[in-house]
Amino acid sequence: METRKLHYLIACISYPITIIHFIFGNYTNEKLISGIAFFTVATLIYVGFTYLFFKSETGKRVVVSGLLLASIVFIFLAFQTV
């Protein structure tokens, strides 16, 4: 199996399972909506990065830059909560 297809398969399997988890879990409406919204955005970014990575060399640079930017933001936010 190609790596690209494996990444798409992971997204196609994990998305419905996580949505079902949120729906049948013991969550308030606010947490249910925010959880589904967050995971939908995260899945779209994941699939978008996967598409761009396998599209061209420029796409690979965009993905690496995006991941570096996300890492820097997450590290900054981690220190803000301490």
C-alpha positions as a printed Julia matrix, in Angstrom:
82×3 Matrix{Float64}:
   0.0    0.0    0.0
   1.23   3.46  -0.86
   2.02   5.81   1.98
  -0.4    8.41   0.63
  -3.28   5.93   0.58
  -2.39   4.79   4.09
  -2.64   8.36   5.38
  -6.02   8.82   3.72
  -7.18   5.49   5.17
  -6.12   6.58   8.67
  -8.18   9.77   8.27
 -11.2    7.89   6.9
 -11.19   5.42   9.79
 -10.31   7.74  12.67
 -12.77  10.5   11.8
 -16.03   8.51  12.11
 -14.78   6.62  15.17
 -13.92   9.86  16.97
 -17.21  11.5   16.0
 -19.11   8.45  17.31
 -17.08   8.67  20.52
 -18.15  12.29  21.0
 -21.79  11.56  20.19
 -22.19   8.56  22.5
 -19.86   9.82  25.24
 -21.09  11.61  28.3
 -20.38  15.16  27.08
 -22.3   18.4   27.46
 -23.59  20.0   24.27
 -20.85  22.64  24.44
 -18.06  20.07  24.72
 -19.69  17.89  22.06
 -19.8   20.71  19.53
 -16.32  21.99  20.33
 -14.85  18.47  20.18
 -16.43  17.69  16.83
 -15.44  21.1   15.44
 -11.83  20.73  16.62
 -11.46  17.21  15.24
 -13.05  18.22  11.93
 -10.58  21.08  11.51
  -7.66  18.87  12.58
  -8.69  16.18  10.08
  -9.04  18.71   7.26
  -5.57  20.09   8.01
  -4.17  16.53   8.13
  -5.73  15.57   4.8
  -4.7   18.9    3.27
  -1.1   18.5    4.4
  -1.08  14.92   3.11
  -2.37  16.06  -0.28
   0.14  18.9   -0.52
   3.05  16.72   0.6
   2.5   14.18  -2.16
   1.56  16.76  -4.82
   4.95  18.38  -5.5
   8.24  19.53  -4.04
   6.72  22.94  -3.32
   3.96  21.16  -1.41
   6.56  19.4    0.71
   8.12  22.75   1.6
   4.7   24.17   2.48
   3.96  21.2    4.75
   7.33  21.42   6.52
   6.9   25.18   6.99
   3.37  24.69   8.31
   4.48  22.01  10.75
   7.37  24.16  11.98
   5.04  27.11  12.47
   2.51  24.94  14.33
   5.29  23.56  16.54
   6.52  27.02  17.45
   2.98  28.18  18.25
   2.3   25.09  20.38
   5.56  25.52  22.32
   4.76  29.19  22.9
   1.25  28.33  24.09
   2.59  25.61  26.38
   4.78  28.15  28.16
   1.89  30.6   28.42
  -0.16  28.11  30.46
   2.58  27.45  33.01
